[in-house]
């Protein structure tokens, strides 16, 4: 992370303190994105799969490959200091899921 980027992420979005102020030198930068399902696109994809005798994979390959969910808002980035991450267990729950997913992907290879 370059200096400009670090300066942009220098304040915790939860407690408002500068990163490193509580002597912890680690922090998280989290990107949040909000999506909405495109029901019409999902119905088209499902219909194609049904026409191909229930073969969803074939429908995925032969279909238009359109987005089934669309970004609802612009992504938001928030910085969270180590202290706040301990106080807010949601961050650790998400990290556990990501780590578990990465371990599963590694085992497949």
N, C-alpha and C positions, 0 to 999 in steps of 0.2 A: 504494500500500500504506500503510495507516494505521499509526500507532505500535504499537498492540497487535499487529497482524499481523506487523510487522517484528520486534518483540520475540520472538514465537513462532518466527520463522525466523532468529534471530540467531546460531545456532551451526551450523557445517557438520556434516552427518551423517556425513561420512567422516573428517575429521581432528580434529574436536572443537573447533576454534578458532573464535573469534567472527568473524563476517563483518567485514571491514575490518582485522582484526588484521595481515594480511600486506600491507596498503596497497592491495589490490585492492578496488574499491568495487562490483564487479559480482558477482552470484551467480545461481544457478539454484534455483528451487523446483520440484521434480519430483513429480508425482503418479503413483503406481503402483497399478494395479488388476489383480486376478487373476480370470480367468474360467474357467468350465468349460462345455464344449459340452453342450447338451441333445439327446442322440441321438434321443430319441423325437420331439421337436419337429422336428428335421431330417428324420427319416423321414416325418413327416406332410406337411411342406412338399414334400419330393421326390415323395411319392406323389400329391399334388394336382397337381403339375407334370406327372407322367406321365399322369394322368387327363385333363389338358387338352392332350394330344398333345405333351408336351415343352415347352410354353410356360411357362418359369419366370417370366417377367415377369407373365403373366396370373395365375399361381398366387400370386404375391406380392401382387397387387392384390386378388384375390378371397379369399385365405386369411385366417385369423384374425389375422395380423400379430403372432404371439407371439414371444417372445424365443427365439432359437436358441442363445444363450449366456447364462449367468447369472453374476452376480458371485459369486465364491467367498469372498472376504474383504472387509472394509471397505477402502476406498482408504487408502493410506499416502502421506503427504507427507514429502519429505526435502529439506533445503536443502543445496546443494553450492556451496562457494566457487569462485572462478575458478581458484585454484591447483590444487585437486583435480580440477577439470574438465579441466585440461590433462594431469594425471597419469593420468586415467582416460578413454581415448579413446572408450569406449562412449557417453558423453554426446554427443560430437561426431558420432558415427555416427548417432545418433537424430536430432540436429538437422539433419544433412544430408538425411535421409529426409523430415523434416517440411518443410524448405525446398523440396525437389524436388517434393513433393506440392502445396505451395502454389503453386509456379510453374506446375505443370500445370493446376491449377484456374483460375489467372488467365488462362492462354492459352485456355482453353475459353470464357471470357466475352468 
